[in-house]
Amino acid sequence: MFHGHASARACELGATDLYALNILQLTGAMTPGELATRTGLTTGPTTRLIDRLEQAGYVHRVPDPGDRRKVIVEPAGGPADLDRIMTPARQRIGAILAGYSPEQLDVLFDYFARATEAYQEAAEQLRG
């Protein structure tokens, strides 16, 4: 979390803005409502978040091809400095992972995949 906040500040973004960009880059375009659900924000703050990201050139609002009343938020790119900012941490994590055997990596990746699902389910229960 601390690294995410520091990375966002280094890119002149808020932590939530960078978090939302990561969500969009990993999962692709989605409605503002879906983005609100994934970030845990309500509709008002989500609209302001999208406004900031659109003004900075990181996202576009486009009409939903299936329903003209809706819009889709799609990523348009990320902060230019983000790769440079993230490279030292990525290199360090890569070096750590290189020290594990293929079997150990399988266990680690299984854990993280399953833990992600568990945290998502727990967050849904807390919201719901």
C-alpha positions in Angstrom: 0.0 0.0 0.0 2.8 2.4 0.9 4.5 1.8 -2.4 1.3 2.4 -4.3 0.7 5.7 -2.5 4.3 6.8 -3.2 4.1 5.8 -6.8 0.9 7.7 -7.3 2.4 10.8 -5.7 5.5 10.5 -8.0 3.1 10.4 -11.0 1.2 13.4 -9.6 -1.9 11.3 -9.0 -4.0 10.4 -6.0 -3.7 6.8 -4.8 -7.3 6.1 -5.7 -6.7 7.5 -9.2 -3.8 5.2 -9.8 -5.8 2.3 -8.3 -8.6 2.9 -10.7 -6.2 3.1 -13.6 -4.7 -0.2 -12.6 -8.2 -1.8 -12.5 -9.1 -0.4 -15.9 -5.7 -1.6 -17.4 -6.1 -5.1 -15.9 -9.7 -5.7 -16.6 -10.5 -3.4 -19.5 -13.3 -0.9 -20.2 -16.3 -0.9 -17.9 -19.2 1.3 -16.9 -18.8 3.9 -14.2 -21.0 1.8 -11.9 -18.7 -1.2 -12.3 -15.7 1.0 -11.6 -17.4 2.4 -8.5 -18.0 -1.2 -7.3 -14.5 -2.3 -7.9 -13.0 0.8 -6.2 -15.5 0.9 -3.3 -16.5 4.4 -4.1 -20.0 5.8 -4.4 -21.3 7.4 -7.6 -20.3 11.0 -6.8 -16.7 10.4 -6.1 -16.5 8.0 -9.0 -17.7 10.6 -11.4 -15.1 13.1 -10.1 -12.4 10.4 -10.4 -13.4 9.7 -14.0 -13.4 13.5 -14.7 -9.9 13.8 -13.3 -8.6 10.8 -15.3 -10.3 12.0 -18.5 -8.9 15.5 -18.1 -5.4 14.1 -17.6 -5.9 12.0 -20.8 -5.8 8.6 -19.0 -9.4 7.5 -19.9 -12.1 8.2 -22.4 -15.9 8.0 -21.9 -17.4 6.3 -24.9 -21.1 5.3 -25.7 -22.1 1.8 -24.7 -22.7 0.0 -28.0 -25.5 -2.0 -26.4 -27.3 0.8 -24.7 -27.0 4.4 -25.9 -28.1 5.7 -22.5 -24.9 4.3 -20.8 -21.2 5.2 -21.2 -18.2 3.0 -20.9 -14.9 4.2 -19.3 -11.9 2.8 -21.3 -8.3 3.3 -20.5 -6.4 5.6 -22.9 -2.9 5.0 -21.4 -1.1 5.4 -18.2 1.2 8.0 -16.7 4.3 8.3 -18.8 6.6 8.0 -15.7 4.8 5.0 -14.2 7.1 2.4 -15.8 10.2 4.3 -14.7 8.8 4.8 -11.2 7.8 1.1 -10.9 11.0 -0.4 -12.4 13.1 -0.6 -9.2 10.3 -2.4 -7.2 9.6 -4.7 -10.2 13.3 -5.6 -10.4 13.5 -6.3 -6.7 10.4 -8.5 -6.8 11.7 -10.3 -9.9 15.0 -11.0 -8.1 13.1 -12.4 -5.1 10.9 -14.6 -7.4 14.0 -15.8 -9.2 15.2 -17.4 -6.0 12.2 -19.8 -5.8 11.9 -23.2 -7.5 9.1 -23.7 -10.1 7.2 -25.8 -7.5 7.5 -23.0 -4.9 6.3 -20.4 -7.5 3.3 -22.6 -8.2 2.4 -22.6 -4.5 2.9 -18.8 -4.2 0.8 -18.1 -7.3 -1.9 -20.5 -6.1 -1.9 -18.7 -2.7 -2.2 -15.2 -4.3 -4.9 -16.3 -6.7 -7.0 -17.9 -3.9 -6.3 -15.1 -1.4 -7.4 -12.5 -4.0 -10.8 -14.3 -4.4 -11.1 -14.6 -0.6 -10.5 -10.8 -0.1 -12.9 -10.0 -2.9 -15.7 -12.1 -1.4 -15.0 -10.6 2.1 -15.2 -7.1 0.7 -18.5 -7.9 -1.1 -19.9 -9.2 2.2 -18.8 -6.0 4.0 -20.4 -3.9 1.4 -23.6 -5.9 1.3 
